[in-house]
């Protein structure tokens, strides 16, 4: 039988970022990027997750649960071959700032953006939501905006300064909420995770109409983010979505958290793609595979190739060459 309070208390006391619960396995926590079994717990049996968390309908989903152990938790769940699995993360903390996250200058420079789509991407538990929340907070505090915070599962408290913020209404579909906020003259949309069940056209249309749109998406690179985003749209609308993306994408910020050389912490590595006159035609033509090539030539425009970020971390003895090779586009840069 799953004792949820024991698992969550252990996570809070150990400084874990996530609690991973899977039927047929011992509960785990993620600490500094590595999984560790929670001591003195037993394997979960079929039905334990729903007994502890409530009904988990569909193939996957997410919700805010709690309060458990005096905190609310973001719960993401899925149905796997072995049974059901859920990942829990405590929510409600104050959003950090970009400097504390070691965000590069090419990310900080985006604070001045006034329109277009900015995607924050990375694998699960890579820090993309944290960085995106910090970015939205700093944009709102840099000037007075009319903002719409439509993230259905807010992970952080985002301080908006003197900007006027409207929150998402639970009984209104996202598409309708975007349209209504556009009519109200919204300057900034914060959408959180791009939903697998929603069309991407409304967010692209909002960017087309002059708003700054910020969202997160699971992807391991800027190229993959563009591919994944467009694959979410129905095939009949995909060409329109691709054209809108080519015209209105501002940047893709991709983040990885890598174990430090001394094995005591996680270090962020970054890839930043600025959409410019060399990138937009590739998106328009569907030639996403060529994006890494043009990024190398576009560094003067603000783009930051991942290999450049990794090289800087290796030279500063922040990460090992072996770990850098795992993420590198060109492994030969990190040979011993």
N, C-alpha and C positions, 0 to 999 in steps of 0.2 A: 504493500500500500504506500502510495506516494505521500510523504509529509512535506507539503509545499513550504510551510513556514521554515522548516529546517534548512531547505535548499536556499531559500531567498535570504535568510539570515546569514548563512555561510557566505553567500555572494557579497553581501554588504560588508561583512567583517573582513573579507579577504581582498577587497578592492577589485573584484571581478567586473568585467564589462557586461557579460551575458551569462544567463543560466540556460543550459541546453538539456531539454527533457525529451527522451525518445523511448517509445515502448520497446521493451526487450533489452534495454541498456541501462547501466547505472547513470544517475544524474551527473552532469558535468558542469563546470564553470569555465569561462574563458578568461585567463589572466595573462596579460602581456602577449596576446596573440596565440597562446597555447592552451589546449584543453587539459583540465585536471578533474579527476573524479572527486565527487564530494564524499568525504570520509563517512563511514558507517551508514551508507545508504545501500539499498538493494535495487536490483533490476526492476524496471517498471513493467507491470503486467498490462495486458490489453484492457482498456477502459480506465486505467489510472489517470490519464490526462484529463479526460472529460469529467471524471469524478472530482478532480481538484480545480479545474479551470472553467467548467461549464461546457455547454454544447459547442463543438467545433465542427460546424457544418461546411460542406463543400470540400473541394480538393485542397484549398489553401485559403488563408484569410488573416486578418489582423484586427486587434482591438486593444483598448486600454482597460486593464483589469486592476482590481484592488479597491481600497488600499489594503495592501498586504505588507506586514512589517513596517507600517507607518509610511508607505510609499505607494505610488501608482506605478504600474508596469506596462510597458508596451509588449504585447504578446503577438508574435507571428507564428502561425502554425501551418502545417502541410501534411498531406497524406503520402507517406513513402511506401516502398515495397515491404518494409518490415513492420509498418504500422504508422501511427501518428507521431508527429514530432513538433515540439514547440520551443521557441527561443524567447526568453523574457529579458527585458532590460528596464531598469528603473528610469522613470521620466520625471520631468518637472524641475530639473536643475537650471540655474541661470546659464544662458548661452555665453560661451567664452568669446574672446576676441581673436582676430586673425593672427595677431602677433604671437599670442600664447600658443597657437597651433602651428607656428613656424611656417605659415603660408608664405610662398615666395612673392616677390614684388609684382609678378605678372597677375597674381590673384588680387592683391591689394589695389592694383590699378583699375580693376573692374568696378570698384566702389563708385566711380564717376559715371558709369554707364547709365543711360536714361531710357533705353529701349532695347528690344531684342530678347532672345532666349539665352539664358545661361544654365547649363546643365552641370550639376556636381555628380560625379560618378565614382565607382569603385566597387570592389567585391563586397559581400556582406561583412559587416563589422570593420570596414576600412576607415571610418570616420567621416564619410561624405555628408551625412546628415548634420553632424556637429559643425563641419566647416560651412555648410550651406546656411545653417542657422546663424552662425557668427557673421557671415557675409550680409544676410538680410538685416540683422541688427545694426551693423555699421552703416549700411546704406540708409536705413530709416533715420539714424542719428546724424547723418551727414547733411541732411536737408529735410524740409517739411514736405511730406508726400501724402497722397491718398493711397493707402495700401489695403490690400485684401489678403488676409492670412487664411488660406483655404486648405491647409494641411489637415487631413482628417485625424491624424494621430500625432499631435505635436509632442516632440520629445523634450524641447527646451522652452523656458520662458524667454521670449524675445523682447528686449526692451526697444521701444519704437521712438523714444524721444518725443518730439512735438508732432510727429506724423500722425495722421488720422487713420485708425485701423478698423476694418470691418472683419469679423470672424466668420468662418463658414457656418451655415445653418444646416443642421443635421437632416432636416426634412426636405432639402432642396438639392437636386442632382448637381454635380459639379459643373456640367456644361451650362446649365441654366444660371448657376451662380456666377460663372465667368461672364456670361452675356450681360446679366444685370449689373455687375460691377463695371463693365466696360461702359455701359450707358451712364453710369455715375461719374465717369471720368477718372477711373482708377489708374494711378501711375505705376504701381508695383503689385505683382501677383506672386505670392509665395504658396506653392502648390504641394510641397513635400514630395513623397514618392509618386512617380508617374504610375497611374493605375493600369493594370493589365486589362481591365474591363471597360475602360473609357477610351473614346477617340482622342487622338492627339491633335486633331484639327483645331479645337477651341483654343488651346494654349498657343498654337502657332498663329492663329488669327489675332489673338490678343497682342502678340509681338508685332504682327503686321500692322496693327492699328496704333502702334507707338508706345505700348506699355512695356515695362521691364518685367519679364517672366522668369522666375527662378524655380527650378525643380531638381529632384534627385532621381537617379536611375541606376540599377545594378548593371555594371559593365566593368570589364577589366582594363579598358583603354578608351581613348577618345574615339578611335575608329569604331570600336565595338558599340559604344554608346549611340552613335549615329545609326548604325545598322539595327540595333535593338529597338531604338525609338521608332523608326519607320516600319519595322516589322509588326508593331502593335496596331498599325492602322489597317483597316480593311483594304483588300487589294484594289477595289474600285476607286478608292480615294488616295492610294499610295503615291501616285505621280503628283497630285496636288500637294500632298504633305511634303514630298521631297522638294518641290519648287519653293514652297513657303519656308522650309527649313534652310535651303540654300540662301534665300534672301534675308532671313531674319535671325539666324543663329549668330549670337555674339561670341560665345566661347564655351568650351567644354573643359571642366576642371576634373581631372582624374587623380585619385589618391590611393596610395597603398601604405599600409602600416607594416614595417619590417622590424624584426627583432634586432635590437641593438647589438653591437660587437661584444659588449660585456654581458649580454643575455639578461639584462635587468629591466628593460623598458622597450617600448615600441617607438620607432622613428618614422616620420612621414616622408614618403617620396612622392614627387608630383609630376604630372604631365598636364600641360596647359595648351590647349589648341585655340588660337584666335582665328575666327573665320575672316579671311581676307580674299583678295582677288585671285589668289592661287588655290584656295581651299573651296570657295563657293562653286566654281565650275565642276569640281570633282563630285560634290554632293549632288548638284543638278544632274550630272551624267550618271550617277550611281556608282562611281568609281572610288568607293571608300577605301579600297585596298591601297590606293596611292597616297593617302593622307600622311602616313608616317614619313614618306619620302619628302614631301613638300614641307613638313614641319621643320626639318633640318635647315632648309633654306629660308624659313620664315621667322627665325629667332629674333631678328632685328625688329619684327613687327609685334613682338610680345610673346609669341609661342615658346613653350619650354618642353623640349623632348624629354621623355622619361630617362633616357640614358644619361643626359646631362645632369639631371637631379641625382641619379645614382652615383655618378662619378664624383660629384661634390661631396656626397655622404661618405664614400670610400676614402677619398683624400683627407677628409676630416676625421677619419677613424671612427665614424659613427656606426657604420655597418661593415660586415665582412665582404670580401670579393665573392665568396661562395654564395652568400645570400643575395648579393646584387645580381649574380648570373641568373638566378631563378626568375627575376622580373625583367631582365634586360632584353631589348630588341636585338642588340648586337653583343652576343656573349664574349666575343673576342676582346672587347674592351676591358674585361675583368678576369683575364687569364692570369694565373700566378706566374 
